[in-house]
Amino acid sequence: MTITSRVPVGINEVHNLHSVTKSFVATLVFIAIDEGKIGSLNDSVFGYFPDYQQPDRAAKQRITIKNMLDMSTGYALNELSVPYTSYANPNRRHVNAKDLRKVFLNEKLAFEPGSKFVYSGMSTVGLSKVIEAVYDKPFAKVMKEKLFNPLGITDYQWIPQYGSGEPGADWGLRLRSRDMEKFGRMWLNKGMFNGQQVVAKHWLNEVRKSEFPGYKTGYGMHFWHVNEAGNALAAFGHGEQYIVVLPHKNAVIVTTAGNYHIQGQPTLELVTEIANNL
């Protein structure tokens, strides 16, 4: 158990990854592009929803797949502006929605897509709906077929969104730490796992580019970049769940924690220290 939240921990425990889930969904998008299901990063997201014919369709046509991956969709739903424990957090908008596809499509465009970073799970929900559109099946089933099966991940759970009951594309995946490591190792090896090219190798360079750089962390393509650990590639989750990929050290660091009610990121600081001493 963690001291702060009494969350069960251990190598055989599936743990809530929270927003680490987002990086798994992004990887599905890359696979869909590899397979020709999605044309390119520059495709218009709303091109995959021809039934949406509201007056703002022309403006929303400017939202690209890459905008969504970079959290620059154009929706003013900044989840980092309010604690997740608050009912005022914008994530409640989709978490409690009965119809996820509808709530994504109907959200008001507040700024030019691609112009600024606004961290929002709604972007991930939208990407999951694109996946469902191009594969004609639930995104969680696509993830099992395209990602979990090649990585040998069999012990997992999905926490549902509260309103729709659908798997939480932006926060709901539960995995064991050893399976988190498999995902990190795949990225470390440029998309290769056990001799199979799960995702094309060029994506590693793509996801390491920070579209929105910061002092300690940058962001791009649904991954964080830990500048103080040699621009490590990382998936972050609420409560300090981390998958940190260190290509320059040929290493992957995985952590699970229950740090939901503390200030700062002490686990990330420890991970950074370890990474710099490898």
PAFIKE-354059 format. One record per atom (N, C-alpha, C): residue in one letter; x, y, z. Coordinates in steps of 0.001 Angstrom, whole numbers, plus 500000, padded with zeros to 6 digits. Example, Ala and Ser with C-alpha at 12.3 -4.5 7.8 and 13.67 -1.06 7.14 Angstrom:
A513190494310507800;A512300495500507800;A513200496700507800;S512850497750507080;S513670498940507140;S512900500030507870;
END
This chain:
M500836498804500000;M500000500000500000;M500880501260500000;T500471502276499238;T501143503560499367;T500660504234500647;I501534505028501257;I501215505654502536;I500095506673502386;T500114507451501300;T499179508571501185;T497779508158500771;S497623507069500025;S496298506754499496;S495871505304499688;R496720504468500273;R496415503062500498;R496051502340499202;V496732502713498121;V496559502042496841;V497425500789496834;P496868499608496508;P497685498392496469;P498796498518495434;V499997498102495796;V501116498133494863;V501828496790494893;G502573496491493835;G503312495239493755;G503433494815492309;I504371493928492020;I504651493566490632;I503491492830489970;N502614492233490755;N501486491500490185;N500161492249490291;E500215493505490730;E499009494324490857;E498803495154489590;V497578495142489063;V497275496104487997;V497014497447488667;H497562498482488093;H497541499801488718;H496925500793487745;N496154501732488268;N495553502748487408;N496631503677486866;L496782503689485551;L497831504498484921;L497425505949484730;H496146506241484908;H495648507598484666;H496113508071483287;S496748509220483173;S497027509797481854;S498148509111481085;V498838508169481695;V499740507323480904;V498942506663479778;T497663506425480038;T496765505843479044;T496788506633477739;K496929507937477830;K496914508791476640;K498007508395475651;S499178508045476150;S500287507689475263;S500032506361474559;F499265505480475187;F498869504230474534;F497914504521473379;V496969505424473598;V496032505792472536;V496775506459471379;A497741507318471694;A498545507951470645;A499255506906469798;T499775505878470446;T500475504819469720;T499532504108468759;L498277503954469144;L497280503394468221;L497110504277466995;V497145505580467196;V497029506512466069;V498200506315465110;F499406506174465654;F500581505962464799;F500444504657464008;I499951503615464675;I499751502329464001;I498709502477462890;A497648503236463162;A496611503453462150;A497176504173460927;I498101505101461144;I498767505767460020;I499660504776459288;D500400503960460034;D501250502928459417;D500433502015458506;E499219501696458945;E498375500747458209;E497517501419457140;G497638502736457000;G496872503443455989;G495430503717456363;K495071503457457605;K493707503737458063;K493492505244458241;I494528505921458714;I494556507382458789;I495593507848457781;G495259508869456999;G496159509289455930;G497482509832456422;S497436510815457329;S498656511427457843;S498325512254459070;L499359512769459703;L499180513656460851;L498449514933460473;N498519515295459206;N497906516545458754;N496448516388458341;D495922515192458452;D494511514983458121;D493614515815459032;S492539516313458477;S491529516993459286;S490774515965460123;V490698516209461414;V489976515299462304;V488512515207461898;F487918516337461570;F486490516338461261;F486189515717459902;G487236515461459115;G487049514692457898;G486616513266458179;Y486856512803459391;Y486457511449459787;Y485060511419460403;F484421512575460445;F483063512666460995;F482171513432460016;P481913512862458835;P481155513585457801;P479721513907458206;D479207513220459205;D477833513475459636;D477705514761460440;Y478838515299460920;Y478782516551461680;Y478648517709460700;Q477492518344460691;Q477206519397459709;Q476710520684460369;Q477257520986461544;Q476884522217462233;Q477557523429461567;P477084524651461849;P477632525852461205;P479131526053461407;D479686525514462498;D481118525713462755;D481989524628462130;R481415523797461265;R482194522707460681;R483424523215459924;A483261524275459137;A484382524790458340;A485548525189459233;A485251525840460363;A486311526234461293;A486962525011461924;K486164524037462292;K486701522839462947;K487460521941461978;Q487235522119460682;Q487996521358459687;Q489491521637459799;R489856522753460440;R491271523105460578;R491964522292461675;I491216521571462493;I491819520744463546;I492413519497462907;T493712519318463063;T494382518154462480;T494643517081463537;I494986515903463056;I495381514814463958;I496557515265464816;K497515515962464213;K498676516421464979;K498281517438466041;N497368518341465733;N496880519282466749;N496354518535467964;M495611517484467715;M495040516692468814;M496139516018469618;L497120515461468931;L498226514787469617;L499054515767470438;D499156516997469969;D499946518017470667;D499154518766471733;M497904518367471960;M497034519061472921;M496876520538472542;S496722520770471250;S496474522132470771;S495253522129469857;T494227521442470318;T493021521209469528;T492269522489469204;G492278523428470140;G491507524653469975;G490351524750470942;Y490230523748471809;Y489188523749472833;Y489747524313474137;A489007525172474794;A489460525808476044;A489081524940477242;L489748523802477365;L489419522834478421;L490683522452479182;N491324523425479789;N492618523209480435;N492465522472481767;E492765521187481759;E492621520375482970;E493674520681484024;L494759521332483630;L495824521642484584;L495539522923485359;S494452523593485030;S494134524867485686;S493380524687486995;V492822523508487210;V491994523226488384;V492340521828488887;P492413521607490199;P492698520262490712;P491698519233490179;Y492184518011489955;Y491302516964489443;Y490216516585490438;T490426516909491695;T489416516622492711;T488248517605492664;S488407518680491911;S487379519720491849;S486326519395490787;Y485072519650491121;Y483999519474490148;Y484079520513489037;A484901521537489228;A485071522568488203;A486092522170487142;N486783521042487343;N487777520635486350;N487082520313485027;P487606520842483910;P486965520608482612;P486864519140482214;N487660518261482841;N487573516852482451;N486210516250482787;R485486516885483710;R484150516385484061;R483217516431482850;R483560517295481901;R482706517487480727;R482565516185479934;H483691515483479746;H483598514222479005;H483473513009479923;V484067513077481111;V483983511946482035;V482526511633482378;N481706512666482517;N480303512486482893;N479345512457481701;A479868512629480493;A479007512705479311;A478391511349478974;K477148511357478557;K476477510127478128;K476935509692476738;D477275510667475898;D477661510394474513;D479003511076474247;L480091510308474275;L481434510883474136;L481665511461472747;R481209510782471734;R481388511272470370;R480704512629470204;K479497512722470693;K478727513958470574;K479378515096471338;V479833514838472562;V480405515918473369;V481716516413472758;F482484515517472142;F483707515953471464;F483375516805470244;L482478516332469408;L482163517041468172;L481532518405468425;N480745518512469471;N479989519741469714;N480711520773470571;E481902520452471065;E482633521411471891;E482958522671471080;K482881523813471725;K483119525092471052;K484602525300470772;L484918525723469559;L486291526068469197;L486609527441469775;A487635527500470642;A487925528740471368;A489151529477470843;F490074528774470199;F491263529424469646;F491743528641468435;E492636529244467678;E493122528631466449;E493859527323466762;P493449526208466165;P494134524938466401;P495626525041466093;G496431524486466999;G497878524499466825;G498577525705467387;S497819526688467885;S498440527937468329;S498920527900469772;K498324527056470607;K498787526969471991;K498432525627472619;F499140525323473691;F499004524061474415;F497924524187475483;V496922523327475410;V495880523257476438;V495648521780476733;Y496135521349477891;Y496103519924478231;Y494680519481478544;S494172518548477748;S492784518120477912;S492578516694477433;G491945515889478280;G491609514529477894;G490610514462476758;M489908515571476505;M488968515595475390;M489689515328474071;S490941515768473960;S491717515495472749;S491905513995472565;T492219513300473652;T492419511852473587;T491115511138473271;V490033511593473884;V488719511024473579;V488424511174472087;G488713512353471539;G488506512570470113;G489328511625469257;L490587511421469640;L491441510486468904;L490897509066468975;S490371508687470138;S489803507337470267;S488599507173469344;K487857508260469132;K486706508198468237;K487141508122466773;V488271508741466447;V488837508579465104;V489239507122464887;I489897506528465877;I490284505116465795;I489058504245465547;E487999504511466294;E486783503714466128;E486175503904464741;A486275505112464207;A485723505386462879;A486476504632461787;V487804504588461889;V488589503985460802;V488683502468460906;Y488538501926462108;Y488583500468462275;Y487191499852462430;D486192500688462625;D484810500225462785;D484663499228463932;K485318499528465036;K485199498717466243;K485647499559467428;P485301499193468657;P485701499972469830;P487216500105469933;F487685501280470354;F489130501513470403;F489826500529471332;A489163500107472419;A489794499176473357;A490049497824472692;K489169497420471787;K489388496175471050;K490552496331470077;V490637497494469436;V491761497765468537;V493070497746469326;M493060498325470526;M494270498338471341;M494702496924471711;K493757496079472021;K494088494684472333;K494745494014471132;E494163494207469952;E494664493543468750;E496006494098468287;K496138495417468296;K497295496060467671;K498450496319468628;L498162496340469940;L499206496719470894;L499386495680471995;F498321495321472680;F498464494382473791;F498907492997473319;N498302492479472263;N498689491150471790;N500159491088471368;P500646492024470543;P502074491985470181;P503013492138471374;L502591492889472399;L503438493098473574;L503261492002474622;G502371491069474380;G502144489999475345;G501483490480476624;I500641491502476518;I499934492041477682;I498562491379477772;T498358490602478823;T497092489886479000;T496363490276480279;D497082490825481235;D496499491173482532;D496276492680482574;Y495071493101482228;Y494762494536482203;Y493279494737482486;Q492939495947482837;Q491543496321483074;Q491312497727482532;W490058498030482260;W489664499379481866;W488673499927482882;I488932501117483376;I487967501824484209;I487070502630483270;P485757502515483405;P484868503215482474;P484682504689482812;Q484421505465481769;Q483966506835481980;Q482638506772482739;Y482416507720483624;Y481262507644484513;Y479927507776483780;G479873508635482776;G478609508881482097;G478278507860481029;S479225507612480131;S478979506743478974;S479193505268479273;G480002504970480280;G480350503584480558;G481404503029479622;E481905503855478690;E482956503416477771;E484311503428478478;P485262502602478026;P486600502622478624;P487197504029478595;G487872504407479675;G488447505741479773;G489680505891478912;A489507506387477691;A490615506501476741;A491716507407477242;D491357508378478072;D492337509359478526;D492869509085479925;W492295508078480634;W492736507888482017;W492455506500482600;G491791505612481871;G491211504443482507;G491954503130482435;L493142503084481856;L493852501811481717;L494536501400483017;R494419500116483340;R495103499534484500;R496018498415484013;L497308498520484367;L498311497536483961;L499232497204485117;R499937496093484982;R501037495785485895;R502262496591485463;S503134496857486412;S504330497642486096;S505198496938485060;R505265495613485087;R506097494896484113;R505540495052482697;D504232495249482568;D503654495479481245;D503811496930480807;M503859497840481763;M504224499212481439;M505632499237480849;E506515498428481432;E507901498364480952;E507963497850479524;K507090496920479159;K507070496402477790;K506773497526476797;F505828498369477154;F505489499508476300;F506689500438476163;G507349500723477286;G508535501568477246;G509662500942476446;R509829499629476607;R510907498936475885;R510642498943474384;M509395498811474000;M509055498899472580;M509496500241472011;W509220501332472750;W509632502650472283;W511149502795472304;L511790502240473315;L513253502286473381;L513870501632472149;N513232500554471678;N513738499796470537;N513105500231469217;K512692501485469157;K512160502080467930;K510983501294467368;G510057500948468253;G508830500287467831;G508906498787467700;M510062498214467977;M510265496769467842;M510069496078469184;F509381494919469159;F509229494122470373;F509238492650469993;N510188491926470567;N510327490486470301;N510347490174468804;G511093490972468064;G511261490727466637;G510142491241465753;Q509113491836466337;Q507990492368465561;Q507994493885465593;Q507859494505464415;Q507772495962464343;Q506333496362464636;V506078496707465886;V504713497014466323;V504255498360465770;V505139499336465817;V504877500665465270;V506136501074464508;A505980501777463399;A507119502115462545;A508203502851463328;K509455502550463024;K510566503050463833;K510733504565463776;H510251505205462705;H510444506658462595;H509643507429463638;W508640506790464243;W507818507507465220;W508598507912466459;L509653507190466797;L510439507575467976;L510974508989467822;N511509509308466650;N512016510666466430;N510888511687466426;E509735511299465907;E508597512217465871;E508128512581467277;V508008511580468140;V507460511859469471;V508474512546470376;R509736512551470013;R510751513225470834;R510862514716470521;K510101515174469545;K510098516596469224;K509074517306470101;S509528518272470885;S508610519021471744;S507977520162470958;E506701520032470692;E505989521116470026;E505814522299470973;F505698521972472267;F505525522999473289;F506559522777474390;P507790523290474213;P508855523063475191;P508640523855476469;G509173523319477577;G509128524008478859;G510455523843479564;Y510568524391480783;Y511834524327481513;Y512172522899481918;K511255522246482593;K511507520873483034;K510922519844482079;T509783520169481490;T509130519228480588;T508600519948479363;G508699519273478234;G508046519739477024;G506955518744476673;Y506193519046475631;Y505097518157475262;Y504947518112473756;G504649516933473248;G504359516769471837;G503906515357471544;M502902515222470689;M502438513911470219;M501937513008471346;H501365513604472377;H500804512864473519;H501873512224474406;F503089512747474342;F504167512316475236;F504805513553475865;W505308513380477078;W506076514420477751;W507558514215477471;H508346515276477644;H509784515227477421;H510473515804478646;V511248514970479315;V511889515366480573;V513255515948480240;N513320517271480150;N514546517942479721;N515707517686480665;E515423517620481962;E516489517450482950;E517010516017483015;A516412515125482229;A516902513745482146;A517325513431480717;G517948514410480082;G518460514203478734;G517380514129477680;N516328514941477838;N515190514931476914;N514593513538476792;A514428512892477933;A513809511572477959;A512365511663477485;L511919510612476852;L510535510482476414;L509736509857477544;A508555510395477846;A507837509893479015;A506327509965478851;A505671508993479487;A504221509016479673;A503974509307481142;F503150510312481419;F502869510744482795;F501423510415483150;G501207510036484423;G499854509839484914;G499664510454486283;H498467510950486548;H498110511543487841;H498485510595488979;G499021511163490058;G499464510352491188;G500882509841491047;E501567510290489988;E502965509953489681;E503137508521489166;Q502407508254488102;Q502651507046487309;Q503546507487486145;Y504633506792485935;Y505565507200484886;Y506101506008484100;I506220506200482791;I507052505352481938;I508042506297481287;V509305506180481649;V510337507101481168;V511315506319480297;V511438506732479050;V512300506054478081;V513549506901477875;L514702506283478085;L515988506984478026;L516841506401476901;P516620506822475655;P517389506258474539;P518893506434474697;H519318507567475273;H520747507828475416;H521394506970476499;K520573506339477349;K521089505439478386;K520672503987478142;N519925503762477063;N519409502425476749;N518669501836477943;A517754502608478495;A517062502198479717;A515621502692479718;V514807502003480501;V513422502397480755;V513207502386482260;I512591503432482786;I512243503497484207;I510726503572484318;V510157502693485151;V508713502653485368;V508428502876486842;T507447503709487146;T507008503876488535;T505483503857488591;T504966503325489684;T503555503501490023;T503512504063491433;A502516504872491710;A502442505516493021;A501006505924493310;G500793506414494509;G499486506919494911;G499587508321495456;N500449509127494828;N500710510485495326;N499661511467494809;Y498431511267495232;Y497324512071494741;Y497076513333495560;H497628513396496737;H497281514501497643;H498520515215498176;I499586515255497385;I500806515924497822;I501200516992496812;Q502026517925497254;Q502531518977496385;Q503784518493495660;G503980518984494441;G505198518670493713;G505163517292493075;Q506320516888492566;Q506474515598491893;Q507728514894492426;P507706514453493680;P508912513860494265;P509380512604493544;T508444511816493033;T508846510601492322;T509549510944491021;L509051511955490311;L509712512375489074;L511102512914489365;E511250513632490459;E512572514125490844;E513525512959491101;L513023511906491753;L513848510725492002;L514194510021490696;V513214509897489813;V513454509271488513;V514516510041487735;T514434511367487764;T515414512200487070;T516808511996487643;E516897511916488959;E518195511684489599;E518763510326489206;I517918509311489214;I518371507972488815;I518837507984487368;A518039508609486497;A518374508649485075;A519723509305484833;N520013510360485573;N521264511085485376;N522463510397486001;N522200509338486770;N523301508600487386;N523481507204486808;L522739506887485779;L522906505590485129;L524206505553484337;
END
